[in-house]
């Protein structure tokens, strides 16, 4: 197996079936075919599982109902990654989807021919489930990423060789900083990624996403500051 797509899933306040269907349909039409899809499902019901079954005859799917660390997104993401057998692992959050039907082919070709260990690709955003798109983001590094200034985007833009994921996973004590901390850790240990300036995925913006739920909280800034202090203590002290 050359490439794995790691998907952490959950019921997402009743929208999990919609989200996983959209994502799997954009995987089904990928031009690159030597891949598997590994889904770790935190759902308390079987709705996402039943939707995933509709795609089992279309491409290889490895699915588990994950009862450990319920509600912990980084832990569920790490579980999905641990299920992967591919030489290259592409992380995709359940509520995002592929914007380019050549995305997996482009990712594989870039990483397979490079001595770099990871890749971050361009992305855009949609608020209306893919009817329109806005905010094209081309990933680049900035020294304040450890302080939460994310110029790369969500983990759905991340792909890496297995060697990187064998040494680095998402910090399961983080929520708001899980992506920034991972990027900082990966650069620290494996140097720069490939900054691939092609828009391959779309980030869905919606009220049920974790970042929105925290942004609406009165304690969101306190939570972010606490996580930033944790990351600085972990990596810079």
ChimeraX attribute file (.defattr): number of C-alpha atoms within 10 A of each C-alpha:
attribute: neighborCount
match mode: 1-to-1
recipient: residues
	/A:1	11
	/A:2	14
	/A:3	26
	/A:4	28
	/A:5	25
	/A:6	29
	/A:7	27
	/A:8	24
	/A:9	27
	/A:10	31
	/A:11	21
	/A:12	18
	/A:13	10
	/A:14	12
	/A:15	14
	/A:16	20
	/A:17	21
	/A:18	16
	/A:19	22
	/A:20	25
	/A:21	19
	/A:22	18
	/A:23	19
	/A:24	20
	/A:25	14
	/A:26	17
	/A:27	25
	/A:28	14
	/A:29	14
	/A:30	16
	/A:31	14
	/A:32	17
	/A:33	15
	/A:34	14
	/A:35	23
	/A:36	20
	/A:37	25
	/A:38	25
	/A:39	30
	/A:40	26
	/A:41	26
	/A:42	23
	/A:43	20
	/A:44	13
	/A:45	12
	/A:46	14
	/A:47	15
	/A:48	25
	/A:49	22
	/A:50	11
	/A:51	16
	/A:52	18
	/A:53	12
	/A:54	11
	/A:55	15
	/A:56	13
	/A:57	8
	/A:58	13
	/A:59	14
	/A:60	15
	/A:61	18
	/A:62	16
	/A:63	18
	/A:64	15
	/A:65	17
	/A:66	20
	/A:67	13
	/A:68	11
	/A:69	12
	/A:70	14
	/A:71	12
	/A:72	14
	/A:73	23
	/A:74	20
	/A:75	22
	/A:76	27
	/A:77	24
	/A:78	21
	/A:79	22
	/A:80	27
	/A:81	27
	/A:82	16
	/A:83	18
	/A:84	23
	/A:85	18
	/A:86	19
	/A:87	17
	/A:88	26
	/A:89	29
	/A:90	26
	/A:91	23
	/A:92	27
	/A:93	22
	/A:94	27
	/A:95	28
	/A:96	23
	/A:97	25
	/A:98	25
	/A:99	20
	/A:100	19
	/A:101	17
	/A:102	15
	/A:103	20
	/A:104	24
	/A:105	16
	/A:106	18
	/A:107	25
	/A:108	22
	/A:109	10
	/A:110	16
	/A:111	20
	/A:112	15
	/A:113	8
	/A:114	11
	/A:115	10
	/A:116	16
	/A:117	22
	/A:118	29
	/A:119	21
	/A:120	27
	/A:121	26
	/A:122	21
	/A:123	25
	/A:124	18
	/A:125	20
	/A:126	17
	/A:127	14
	/A:128	11
	/A:129	19
	/A:130	15
	/A:131	7
	/A:132	9
	/A:133	16
	/A:134	12
	/A:135	10
	/A:136	13
	/A:137	17
	/A:138	18
	/A:139	22
	/A:140	17
	/A:141	16
	/A:142	12
	/A:143	9
	/A:144	12
	/A:145	18
	/A:146	23
	/A:147	17
	/A:148	18
	/A:149	14
	/A:150	20
	/A:151	15
	/A:152	23
	/A:153	21
	/A:154	18
	/A:155	20
	/A:156	25
	/A:157	25
	/A:158	21
	/A:159	29
	/A:160	24
	/A:161	20
	/A:162	20
	/A:163	13
	/A:164	17
	/A:165	19
	/A:166	10
	/A:167	10
	/A:168	15
	/A:169	19
	/A:170	24
	/A:171	18
	/A:172	15
	/A:173	13
	/A:174	21
	/A:175	18
	/A:176	18
	/A:177	26
	/A:178	21
	/A:179	24
	/A:180	25
	/A:181	25
	/A:182	18
	/A:183	24
	/A:184	21
	/A:185	20
	/A:186	21
	/A:187	14
	/A:188	11
	/A:189	12
	/A:190	16
	/A:191	13
	/A:192	16
	/A:193	22
	/A:194	21
	/A:195	16
	/A:196	18
	/A:197	14
	/A:198	17
	/A:199	19
	/A:200	23
	/A:201	22
	/A:202	24
	/A:203	28
	/A:204	21
	/A:205	16
	/A:206	15
	/A:207	12
	/A:208	13
	/A:209	13
	/A:210	13
	/A:211	15
	/A:212	13
	/A:213	12
	/A:214	16
	/A:215	14
	/A:216	10
	/A:217	12
	/A:218	9
	/A:219	10
	/A:220	16
	/A:221	12
	/A:222	11
	/A:223	17
	/A:224	19
	/A:225	15
	/A:226	13
	/A:227	22
	/A:228	21
	/A:229	12
	/A:230	15
	/A:231	24
	/A:232	13
	/A:233	10
	/A:234	11
	/A:235	12
	/A:236	7
	/A:237	6
